[in-house]
Amino acid sequence: METYQKILVVVDPTTEEQKALSRAIELADKTQGKITAFLSIFDFSYEMTTMLSSDERESMRQIVINDRMLWIDERIKELGASEKDIDIKVIWHNRPFEAVIDQVLEHGYDVVIKGTHEHDKLKSVIFTPTDWHLLRKCPCPLLLVKDHSWPANGNILAAVNVGSDEDEHQSLNSIITEEAKHLADLISANVHLVNSFPGTPVNIAIEIPEFDASQYNDTMLQHHQQSMQTHAEKYGIDTANTYIKEGLPEDVIDELSQELDAELVILGTIGRTGLSAALIGNTAEHVIDRLNCDVLALKPAGYISPLQS
């Protein structure tokens, strides 16, 4: 089981408030883990300065890197964590998500922690291209931090897919549930399991008048309830903390996380990339877009990042 001994925090260069770093410190306090505060920076104007030699350009880049390292050190001191052993790493790279994943592949981090941005007027979370790339391609758990605190005796909501017989989904269900239990022990929280299922397809009900939509829904509900009970019992989770609801995952998980005032939602992402991602989207991404609490996104066992050579 992951114990989060090696934590990579993606520093946000646009704000003094470093909520991802704050969360990492909170987590490391419980795991005795080691934190690396990481930032990738790039300024195209430095690359276009043709009047300078390559050594001079490198020197200019290093000045900027050193300045950012001092800035991060100040943020660490503001969080009262200057006495902690926090590494600071700043590199020159024009694709932030690739820089993060390269670090994970090279150094074997247990988790990547990154803050999200909130639209000032709409008060809704804005996900950057870097967020989406990390969700799809980061090989280790990705914790996206919002503004919800982690109070003692809070609630962790784990989204599973117990109605599927596919090996990948079954494996992911186990990974998600085990991680939920592990984190609940670490932060003194309660584990809840949720599974949504689709209602009767409208086109079937219209095209086949004799189709019994009510019976179909009852059968689907019973199948998922039985599967959920078996899954919950396997992991010692009280069935009172399990929920089977009809509807889209993004609606069901969002509503339930609000009802429970969940501090953390854990879900799996298959890591779909390329054209299928553009056309179909990813359920996990639709869900994450709606939530107002932290989200831990996990990959299936054996997942290989497309950046891995």
C-alpha positions as CSV (number, residue, x, y, z in Angstrom):
1,M,0.0,0.0,0.0
2,E,1.2,3.5,-0.8
3,T,2.4,5.4,2.3
4,Y,3.2,8.6,0.4
5,Q,6.9,8.6,1.4
6,K,7.9,10.6,-1.7
7,I,5.6,13.6,-2.4
8,L,5.9,15.8,-5.5
9,V,4.2,19.2,-5.1
10,V,3.5,21.3,-8.2
11,V,4.1,24.9,-7.2
12,D,1.7,27.5,-8.6
13,P,3.8,30.5,-9.8
14,T,0.8,32.7,-10.1
15,T,-0.2,33.1,-6.5
16,E,1.4,33.5,-3.0
17,E,-1.1,31.0,-1.6
18,Q,0.3,27.5,-2.1
19,K,-2.6,25.2,-1.1
20,A,-1.0,22.2,-2.7
21,L,2.2,22.7,-0.7
22,S,0.1,23.2,2.4
23,R,-1.8,19.9,1.8
24,A,1.5,18.1,1.1
25,I,2.9,19.3,4.5
26,E,-0.3,18.1,6.2
27,L,0.0,14.7,4.5
28,A,3.8,14.4,5.1
29,D,3.3,15.1,8.8
30,K,1.1,11.9,9.0
31,T,3.4,9.7,6.8
32,Q,6.8,11.1,7.7
33,G,7.2,11.5,4.0
34,K,9.7,13.7,2.1
35,I,8.4,16.6,-0.1
36,T,9.8,18.0,-3.3
37,A,8.4,21.4,-4.2
38,F,8.6,21.5,-8.0
39,L,8.2,24.2,-10.6
40,S,8.9,24.2,-14.4
41,I,9.3,27.6,-16.0
42,F,9.9,28.8,-19.5
43,D,10.1,32.2,-21.2
44,F,10.3,32.1,-24.9
45,S,11.9,35.5,-25.1
46,Y,15.0,34.1,-23.6
47,E,15.2,31.5,-26.4
48,M,14.8,34.2,-29.1
49,T,17.7,36.4,-27.9
50,T,19.9,35.6,-30.9
51,M,22.4,38.3,-29.9
52,L,23.5,36.2,-26.9
53,S,25.6,33.1,-27.0
54,S,24.3,29.8,-25.8
55,D,26.3,30.2,-22.6
56,E,24.9,33.6,-22.0
57,R,21.3,32.4,-22.5
58,E,22.0,29.5,-20.1
59,S,23.3,32.0,-17.6
60,M,20.1,34.1,-17.9
61,R,17.9,31.1,-17.5
62,Q,19.8,30.1,-14.4
63,I,19.3,33.6,-12.9
64,V,15.5,33.2,-13.4
65,I,15.6,29.6,-11.9
66,N,17.5,30.9,-8.8
67,D,15.1,33.7,-8.3
68,R,12.1,31.2,-8.4
69,M,13.9,28.9,-6.0
70,L,14.2,31.8,-3.5
71,W,10.5,32.7,-4.0
72,I,9.5,29.1,-3.3
73,D,11.7,29.1,-0.2
74,E,9.8,32.2,1.0
75,R,6.4,30.4,0.5
76,I,7.7,27.5,2.5
77,K,8.7,29.8,5.4
78,E,5.3,31.5,5.3
79,L,3.7,28.1,5.9
80,G,5.9,27.6,8.9
81,A,7.6,24.7,7.3
82,S,11.1,26.0,7.0
83,E,12.4,23.5,9.5
84,K,11.1,20.6,7.4
85,D,13.2,18.8,4.9
86,I,11.6,20.1,1.7
87,D,13.6,19.9,-1.5
88,I,13.1,22.7,-4.0
89,K,13.5,21.9,-7.7
90,V,13.0,24.4,-10.5
91,I,13.7,23.4,-14.1
92,W,13.5,25.1,-17.5
93,H,10.8,23.3,-19.6
94,N,8.2,24.5,-22.0
95,R,5.6,21.8,-21.2
96,P,4.8,21.7,-17.5
97,F,2.9,18.4,-17.5
98,E,5.8,16.6,-19.3
99,A,8.2,18.1,-16.7
100,V,6.1,16.7,-13.9
101,I,5.7,13.3,-15.4
102,D,9.4,13.1,-16.2
103,Q,10.1,13.7,-12.5
104,V,7.7,10.9,-11.5
105,L,9.2,8.4,-14.0
106,E,12.8,9.3,-13.0
107,H,12.4,9.5,-9.2
108,G,9.4,7.2,-8.5
109,Y,7.2,9.6,-6.5
110,D,4.2,8.1,-4.7
111,V,1.8,11.0,-5.3
112,V,1.7,14.3,-7.2
113,I,-0.2,17.1,-5.5
114,K,-1.4,20.1,-7.5
115,G,-3.7,23.0,-6.7
116,T,-6.6,24.1,-8.8
117,H,-7.6,27.6,-9.9
118,E,-10.9,29.3,-9.1
119,H,-12.6,31.8,-11.3
120,D,-12.8,34.9,-9.2
121,K,-16.3,36.0,-10.4
122,L,-17.9,32.6,-11.2
123,K,-16.5,30.9,-8.1
124,S,-16.0,27.8,-10.1
125,V,-12.9,25.8,-10.5
126,I,-11.0,26.2,-13.8
127,F,-8.9,23.3,-15.0
128,T,-5.9,24.1,-17.0
129,P,-4.5,21.9,-19.9
130,T,-1.8,20.8,-17.5
131,D,-4.4,19.4,-15.1
132,W,-6.1,17.4,-17.9
133,H,-2.8,16.1,-19.2
134,L,-1.8,15.0,-15.7
135,L,-5.1,13.3,-15.2
136,R,-4.7,11.3,-18.3
137,K,-1.0,10.6,-18.3
138,C,0.5,10.8,-14.8
139,P,1.4,7.2,-13.8
140,C,1.1,7.8,-10.0
141,P,-1.8,9.0,-7.9
142,L,-2.7,12.7,-8.6
143,L,-4.2,14.7,-5.8
144,L,-6.0,17.9,-7.1
145,V,-6.4,20.3,-4.2
146,K,-9.3,22.7,-3.8
147,D,-10.2,24.7,-0.7
148,H,-12.0,22.2,1.5
149,S,-10.2,21.4,4.7
150,W,-9.5,17.8,6.0
151,P,-11.2,17.8,9.4
152,A,-10.9,14.9,11.8
153,N,-13.8,12.4,11.4
154,G,-14.5,13.8,8.0
155,N,-15.8,11.8,5.0
156,I,-14.0,10.3,2.1
157,L,-16.1,9.3,-0.9
158,A,-14.8,6.5,-3.1
159,A,-16.4,6.2,-6.5
160,V,-16.4,2.6,-7.7
161,N,-18.0,0.7,-10.7
162,V,-19.2,-2.6,-9.1
163,G,-21.6,-3.3,-11.9
164,S,-18.9,-4.0,-14.4
165,D,-17.3,-7.5,-14.9
166,E,-14.3,-6.1,-16.8
167,D,-11.0,-7.0,-15.2
168,E,-9.7,-3.4,-15.5
169,H,-12.7,-2.0,-13.6
170,Q,-12.6,-4.7,-11.0
171,S,-8.9,-4.1,-10.4
172,L,-9.5,-0.3,-10.2
173,N,-12.4,-0.9,-7.7
174,S,-9.9,-2.7,-5.4
175,I,-7.2,0.0,-5.9
176,I,-9.7,2.8,-5.1
177,T,-11.2,1.1,-2.1
178,E,-7.9,0.1,-0.6
179,E,-6.6,3.7,-1.1
180,A,-9.7,5.1,0.6
181,K,-9.3,2.9,3.6
182,H,-5.6,3.7,3.8
183,L,-6.1,7.5,3.7
184,A,-9.1,7.2,6.1
185,D,-6.7,5.6,8.6
186,L,-4.1,8.4,8.0
187,I,-6.5,11.4,8.4
188,S,-9.1,9.8,10.7
189,A,-11.9,9.9,8.2
190,N,-14.9,7.7,7.3
191,V,-15.1,5.8,4.0
192,H,-18.2,5.9,1.8
193,L,-18.6,4.0,-1.4
194,V,-20.8,5.2,-4.3
195,N,-21.8,3.6,-7.6
196,S,-24.1,5.2,-10.2
197,F,-25.9,3.3,-12.9
198,P,-27.7,4.5,-16.1
199,G,-31.5,4.4,-16.3
200,T,-33.5,2.9,-19.1
201,P,-32.2,4.0,-22.5
202,V,-34.9,6.3,-23.9
203,N,-34.6,5.0,-27.5
204,I,-35.4,1.4,-26.3
205,A,-38.4,2.5,-24.4
206,I,-39.7,4.3,-27.5
207,E,-38.8,1.8,-30.1
208,I,-40.0,-1.3,-28.2
209,P,-43.4,-0.5,-26.6
210,E,-43.5,-3.9,-24.8
211,F,-40.2,-3.1,-23.0
212,D,-40.8,-2.9,-19.3
213,A,-38.7,0.0,-18.2
214,S,-39.6,-0.3,-14.5
215,Q,-38.5,-4.0,-14.4
216,Y,-35.3,-3.1,-16.2
217,N,-34.5,-0.4,-13.6
218,D,-35.4,-2.7,-10.7
219,T,-33.1,-5.5,-12.1
220,M,-30.2,-3.0,-12.7
221,L,-30.6,-1.7,-9.1
222,Q,-30.7,-5.1,-7.6
223,H,-27.6,-6.2,-9.6
224,H,-25.6,-3.1,-8.4
225,Q,-26.8,-3.4,-4.8
226,Q,-25.8,-7.1,-4.6
227,S,-22.4,-6.3,-6.2
228,M,-21.9,-3.4,-3.9
229,Q,-22.7,-5.4,-0.8
230,T,-20.2,-8.1,-1.8
231,H,-17.5,-5.5,-2.5
232,A,-18.2,-3.6,0.8
233,E,-18.1,-6.8,2.8
234,K,-14.8,-7.8,1.2
235,Y,-13.2,-4.6,2.5
236,G,-15.0,-4.4,5.9
237,I,-17.0,-1.3,5.0
238,D,-20.4,-0.9,6.6
239,T,-23.2,-1.2,4.0
240,A,-24.8,1.9,5.6
241,N,-21.9,3.8,4.0
242,T,-22.6,2.5,0.5
243,Y,-24.8,4.2,-2.1
244,I,-26.3,3.0,-5.3
245,K,-28.0,5.7,-7.4
246,E,-29.4,6.0,-10.8
247,G,-27.9,8.8,-12.9
248,L,-24.8,10.1,-14.5
249,P,-21.6,9.7,-12.4
250,E,-20.9,13.5,-12.5
251,D,-24.4,14.2,-11.1
252,V,-24.5,11.4,-8.5
253,I,-21.0,11.9,-7.1
254,D,-21.3,15.7,-7.0
255,E,-24.7,15.5,-5.1
256,L,-23.5,12.9,-2.7
257,S,-20.2,14.6,-2.0
258,Q,-22.2,17.7,-1.1
259,E,-24.6,15.8,1.2
260,L,-21.7,14.2,3.0
261,D,-19.6,17.4,2.9
262,A,-16.8,15.1,1.7
263,E,-13.3,16.4,2.1
264,L,-11.9,14.0,-0.6
265,V,-13.3,12.1,-3.5
266,I,-11.3,9.2,-4.8
267,L,-11.9,7.9,-8.3
268,G,-10.2,6.0,-11.1
269,T,-9.3,7.3,-14.5
270,I,-8.4,4.9,-17.3
271,G,-6.2,7.6,-18.8
272,R,-7.8,7.7,-22.2
273,T,-5.8,9.8,-24.7
274,G,-5.8,10.8,-28.3
275,L,-8.9,11.0,-30.5
276,S,-11.0,8.8,-28.1
277,A,-10.4,11.3,-25.3
278,A,-11.4,14.2,-27.5
279,L,-14.6,12.6,-28.8
280,I,-15.8,10.6,-25.8
281,G,-14.2,12.5,-22.9
282,N,-13.4,10.9,-19.6
283,T,-16.0,10.2,-16.9
284,A,-13.5,11.1,-14.2
285,E,-12.9,14.5,-15.8
286,H,-16.6,15.3,-16.0
287,V,-16.9,14.4,-12.3
288,I,-13.9,16.4,-11.2
289,D,-15.1,19.5,-13.0
290,R,-18.1,19.6,-10.7
291,L,-16.6,18.9,-7.2
292,N,-15.7,21.4,-4.6
293,C,-13.5,19.2,-2.6
294,D,-10.1,17.5,-3.1
295,V,-9.9,14.8,-5.7
296,L,-7.5,11.8,-5.8
297,A,-7.3,10.3,-9.2
298,L,-5.9,6.8,-9.5
299,K,-4.8,4.7,-12.5
300,P,-5.4,1.0,-13.1
301,A,-2.7,-1.5,-12.1
302,G,-0.1,-1.9,-14.9
303,Y,-0.9,1.6,-16.4
304,I,1.9,2.9,-18.5
305,S,2.1,6.6,-19.2
306,P,2.4,7.5,-22.9
307,L,5.4,9.6,-22.0
308,Q,7.2,6.4,-20.7
309,S,9.8,5.2,-23.2
